[in-house]
Amino acid sequence: MQKEFNFHKNYVGEEKYREAFFQFTPKVLYGADFRLWHRLGFWESSYVPYSFFKNGIMVSNASVCEMRIIFNGEEYDAVQLATVGTLSEYQKRGLSRKLIERIFDDYQFKASFFFLFGNESVADFYPKFGFRRVEESCFFWKNPNPFLVKKSSYDFRILNSDSKEDRNLFRRIASSSLPITKRFGALRYGFILSFYWIYAYTDHFYYFPKKDAILVIRREGNVLWIYDILCEVPFSVSEFLDDWNLEGLEEIRFGFGADRLDLPDREIGTFPLQSDSPLFVKDIPSALKSPFLFPMLART
């Protein structure tokens, strides 16, 4: 690499590089600001940025998310690529390519496979590294009685990321939660999930004390999304749906593969997932069993 660029990685403890990272991400990632995520203690060692700098300014980045992945029922160490971007004035110089090649060199014997979620503008870029695009499916359940009014017996409260007590509770459950799907899922991805809690679904992380479970739930019109379920023991979705007030809701959609739900297979429908950031995989150990959906809140 030309001498005009300096390379640094894994610098969470180095303030000048970390601050350069904070200034870089909003410029290339649609305004994303990682400061609060770091201040609340969610930047863990599993998130490793690889970056080029010029005169103290970050100009290009590609990050590693070290993950424990469930793939067709087996556990693997894998890497999800994240936060890939280059300042516009430094594009077309091969900087992203150089960073990704460094990642491959560092993880070729550590990771069983690599994957990422990239937008359509890079659909031709990642196949050059051996990635291929894979289609996912969305899973749903039709509410048989959308006019029924029920009073739920579940006690719950909405978690607040500003609360240290709630953050500790979140970390405890996220670190020991069962995988929500075994076709293509993940373990211990709280460092990614926390980003959604802080920035996207602030008021949608529900804690159920009697179950010691966290559900990420959001209503959109006549659809209820259950984006994630965090629990150390199997959580009965059928029991939850029988109890929860579903008045006015025609459909329940799941932000993960439904292969572990305790609902009859005949009641679960699927349709092709339409996403602005499709899935790309490299070196996966075997064919994915369709239909599947990698957890929406475990992706970057």
Phi, psi and omega per residue, in radians:
M1 nan 2.495 -3.113
Q2 -1.010 2.602 -3.073
K3 -1.118 -0.339 -3.088
E4 -1.172 -0.270 -3.139
F5 -1.975 2.347 3.066
N6 -1.851 2.413 -3.109
F7 -1.815 2.377 3.033
H8 -2.511 2.604 3.100
K9 -2.464 2.777 2.994
N10 0.887 0.964 -3.000
Y11 -1.955 0.509 -3.094
V12 -0.977 -0.518 -3.127
G13 -1.538 0.019 -3.111
E14 -1.926 1.885 -2.943
E15 -1.039 -0.729 -3.047
K16 -1.160 -0.660 3.107
Y17 -1.316 -0.660 3.113
R18 -1.097 -0.735 3.131
E19 -1.159 -0.646 3.072
A20 -1.102 -0.650 3.075
F21 -1.101 -0.782 3.139
F22 -1.074 -0.601 3.125
Q23 -1.349 -0.462 -3.090
F24 -1.332 -0.811 -2.954
T25 -1.045 -0.710 3.134
P26 -1.101 -0.449 -3.097
K27 -1.312 -0.533 -3.029
V28 -2.013 -0.194 -3.060
L29 -2.185 0.844 2.979
Y30 0.974 0.694 3.060
G31 1.503 0.081 -3.087
A32 -1.066 2.227 -3.133
D33 -2.092 2.062 -3.050
F34 -1.600 0.008 -3.024
R35 -1.040 -0.897 -3.088
L36 -1.121 -0.694 3.088
W37 -0.972 -0.760 3.103
H38 -1.230 -0.767 -3.082
R39 -1.083 -0.577 3.139
L40 -1.455 0.031 3.001
G41 1.531 0.393 -3.081
F42 -1.748 -0.111 3.035
W43 -1.367 1.712 -3.095
E44 -1.718 3.030 -3.125
S45 -1.131 -0.280 3.136
S46 -1.265 -0.269 3.126
Y47 -1.816 1.965 -3.000
V48 -2.166 1.856 3.093
P49 -1.408 2.477 2.997
Y50 -2.025 2.128 -2.954
S51 -2.450 2.584 2.959
F52 -1.854 2.433 3.141
F53 -2.164 2.651 3.003
K54 -2.413 2.116 -3.113
N55 0.916 0.697 3.098
G56 1.428 -0.037 -3.138
I57 -1.821 2.299 3.082
M58 -1.286 2.282 -3.104
V59 -2.013 -0.352 -3.126
S60 -2.718 2.555 -3.119
N61 -2.607 2.605 2.916
A62 -2.564 2.184 -3.060
S63 -1.890 2.662 3.061
V64 -1.791 2.296 2.893
C65 -1.911 1.862 3.110
E66 -1.344 2.124 -3.005
M67 -2.328 2.629 2.981
R68 -1.742 1.973 -2.983
I69 -1.900 2.450 2.970
I70 -1.696 2.100 -3.074
F71 -2.313 1.994 -3.090
N72 0.869 0.719 3.057
G73 1.492 -0.100 -3.137
E74 -1.933 2.667 3.140
E75 -1.678 2.434 3.129
Y76 -2.461 2.675 2.898
D77 -1.525 2.234 -3.094
A78 -2.464 2.909 3.123
V79 -2.101 2.212 2.939
Q80 -1.767 2.109 3.090
L81 -1.320 2.477 -3.062
A82 -2.595 2.869 2.993
T83 0.905 0.798 -3.140
V84 -1.591 2.161 3.117
G85 -3.083 2.831 3.137
T86 -2.440 2.430 3.060
L87 -0.983 2.490 -3.009
S88 -0.973 -0.647 -3.086
E89 -1.298 -0.142 3.128
Y90 -2.029 0.199 3.125
Q91 -1.311 2.854 -3.137
K92 1.134 0.509 3.037
R93 -2.042 0.101 3.105
G94 1.350 0.327 -3.083
L95 -1.202 -0.791 3.113
S96 -1.072 -0.709 3.129
R97 -1.055 -0.786 -3.136
K98 -1.083 -0.703 -3.134
L99 -1.174 -0.761 3.137
I100 -1.128 -0.670 3.089
E101 -1.108 -0.662 3.078
R102 -1.101 -0.708 3.117
I103 -1.098 -0.803 3.107
F104 -1.027 -0.738 3.136
D105 -1.083 -0.711 -3.085
D106 -1.295 -0.509 -2.997
Y107 -1.985 0.133 -3.080
Q108 -1.067 -0.483 3.123
F109 -1.883 -0.055 3.136
K110 -1.716 -0.577 -3.043
A111 -1.942 2.405 3.101
S112 -1.310 -0.566 3.102
F113 -2.793 2.995 -3.114
F114 -2.196 2.629 3.039
F115 -2.694 2.884 -3.136
L116 -2.844 2.940 3.054
F117 -2.149 1.924 -3.065
G118 -2.102 2.588 -3.130
N119 -1.352 3.029 -3.036
E120 -1.085 -0.428 -3.099
S121 -1.181 -0.312 -3.132
V122 -1.988 0.295 -3.087
A123 -1.053 -0.471 3.136
D124 -1.668 -0.155 -3.070
F125 -1.435 -0.892 -3.026
Y126 -1.211 -0.545 3.057
P127 -1.025 -0.376 3.094
K128 -1.141 -0.349 3.126
F129 -1.763 0.143 -3.139
G130 1.648 0.095 3.066
F131 -1.378 2.575 3.013
R132 -2.278 2.592 -3.112
R133 -1.399 2.435 -3.136
V134 -2.247 2.365 -3.121
E135 -1.507 2.390 3.101
E136 -1.889 2.966 3.125
S137 -2.180 2.650 3.030
C138 -1.791 2.404 -3.086
F139 -1.868 2.442 -3.130
F140 -2.524 2.820 3.097
W141 -2.314 2.237 -3.137
K142 -1.447 2.242 3.098
N143 -1.283 2.048 -3.077
P144 -1.230 -0.331 -3.105
N145 -2.503 1.398 -3.092
P146 -1.254 -0.094 -3.123
F147 -1.727 -0.073 -3.110
L148 -1.342 2.234 3.101
V149 -1.760 2.214 3.134
K150 -2.264 2.669 3.000
K151 -1.852 1.971 -3.058
S152 -1.165 2.469 3.080
S153 -1.608 -0.048 -3.115
Y154 -1.356 2.177 2.964
D155 -1.434 2.412 3.132
F156 -2.682 2.875 2.947
R157 -2.527 2.699 -3.139
I158 -1.548 2.228 -3.107
L159 -1.286 2.539 -3.124
N160 -2.050 2.045 -3.090
S161 -1.174 -0.272 3.074
D162 -1.348 -0.239 -3.110
S163 -1.557 2.150 3.101
K164 -1.079 -0.675 3.113
E165 -1.056 -0.766 3.141
D166 -1.208 -0.622 3.109
R167 -1.139 -0.711 3.106
N168 -1.139 -0.700 3.096
L169 -1.095 -0.781 3.118
F170 -1.031 -0.818 -3.127
R171 -1.075 -0.742 -3.117
R172 -1.072 -0.846 -3.087
I173 -1.248 -0.739 -3.118
A174 -1.114 -0.549 -3.083
S175 -1.338 -0.306 -3.077
S176 -2.203 0.163 -3.098
S177 -1.188 2.535 3.027
L178 -1.181 2.640 3.069
P179 -1.141 2.403 -3.095
I180 -1.341 -0.402 3.089
T181 -2.531 2.607 3.131
K182 -1.886 -0.060 3.098
R183 -1.355 -0.874 3.053
F184 -2.706 1.566 -3.072
G185 -2.333 -2.894 -3.056
A186 -2.586 2.777 3.044
L187 -2.090 2.546 2.990
R188 0.899 0.943 3.131
Y189 -1.875 0.543 -3.139
G190 -1.024 -0.524 -3.141
F191 -1.160 -0.430 3.045
I192 -1.557 -0.826 -3.125
L193 -0.994 -0.619 -3.130
S194 -1.071 -0.538 3.121
F195 -1.085 -0.727 3.100
Y196 -1.164 -0.665 3.124
W197 -1.082 -0.767 -3.064
I198 -1.297 -0.722 -2.921
Y199 -1.921 -0.494 -2.966
A200 -1.973 -0.843 -3.044
Y201 -2.082 0.917 -3.014
T202 -0.935 -0.732 -3.049
D203 -1.804 0.410 -3.013
H204 -2.184 0.219 3.046
F205 -1.700 1.810 -3.065
Y206 -1.715 2.269 3.068
Y207 -1.853 2.242 3.136
F208 -1.939 1.755 -3.015
P209 -1.025 -0.717 -3.084
K210 -1.134 -0.501 3.107
K211 -1.691 -0.182 -3.009
D212 0.844 0.886 -3.047
A213 -2.292 2.623 3.023
I214 -2.009 2.221 3.034
L215 -2.045 2.382 3.049
V216 -1.758 1.901 -2.980
I217 -2.204 2.413 3.104
R218 -2.604 2.321 3.102
R219 -1.667 2.323 3.060
E220 -2.260 1.688 -3.091
G221 1.130 -2.141 3.138
N222 -1.688 0.329 3.124
V223 -2.083 2.327 3.010
L224 -1.848 2.133 3.068
W225 -1.644 2.222 2.899
I226 -1.841 1.715 -3.013
Y227 -1.362 -0.587 -3.108
D228 -2.789 2.718 3.072
I229 -2.349 2.094 3.132
L230 -1.999 2.049 -3.111
C231 -2.792 2.508 -3.114
E232 -1.374 -0.251 3.118
V233 -2.231 2.824 3.138
P234 -0.963 2.301 3.140
F235 -1.813 2.233 -3.097
S236 -1.463 1.835 3.099
V237 -1.242 -0.644 3.125
S238 -1.084 -0.724 3.090
E239 -1.114 -0.719 3.126
F240 -1.101 -0.799 -3.116
L241 -1.185 -0.554 3.079
D242 -1.171 -0.509 -3.045
D243 -1.676 -0.637 -3.018
W244 -1.229 2.521 3.107
N245 -1.285 1.935 -3.100
L246 -1.878 0.380 -3.123
E247 -0.999 2.285 3.111
G248 1.397 0.006 -3.139
L249 -1.784 2.122 -3.126
E250 -1.615 -0.364 -3.012
E251 -2.616 2.490 3.002
I252 -1.939 2.215 3.087
R253 -1.988 2.580 -3.066
F254 -2.004 2.349 -3.141
G255 -1.536 0.597 -3.095
F256 -2.894 2.915 3.076
G257 -1.140 2.477 -3.013
A258 -1.660 0.288 -3.034
D259 -1.185 -0.309 -3.125
R260 -1.873 0.061 3.134
L261 -1.279 2.493 3.117
D262 -1.552 0.902 3.043
L263 -2.071 2.527 3.111
P264 -1.002 2.382 -3.129
D265 -0.953 -0.605 -3.086
R266 -1.174 -0.316 -3.128
E267 -1.591 -0.156 -3.116
I268 -1.710 2.158 3.076
G269 -1.855 2.868 3.100
T270 -2.418 2.739 2.967
F271 -2.621 2.728 -3.113
P272 -1.043 2.324 3.132
L273 -1.300 2.183 3.045
Q274 -1.697 1.928 -3.040
S275 -2.288 2.501 3.038
D276 -1.319 -0.236 -3.127
S277 -2.286 1.410 -3.106
P278 -1.178 2.837 -3.098
L279 -1.466 2.354 3.011
F280 -2.156 2.385 -3.115
V281 -2.237 2.679 3.127
K282 -2.483 2.245 3.056
D283 1.135 0.520 3.107
I284 -1.136 2.526 -2.979
P285 -1.231 -0.400 3.133
S286 -2.791 3.032 -3.124
A287 -1.197 2.469 3.069
L288 -1.274 2.419 3.123
K289 -1.517 1.962 -3.136
S290 -1.456 2.674 -0.115
P291 -1.396 2.719 3.124
F292 -2.626 2.855 3.061
L293 -2.649 1.998 3.040
F294 -1.135 2.380 -3.069
P295 -0.860 2.219 -3.056
M296 -1.090 -0.527 -3.096
L297 -1.676 0.239 3.017
A298 -1.964 0.179 -3.103
R299 -1.926 2.696 -3.104
T300 -2.012 nan nan
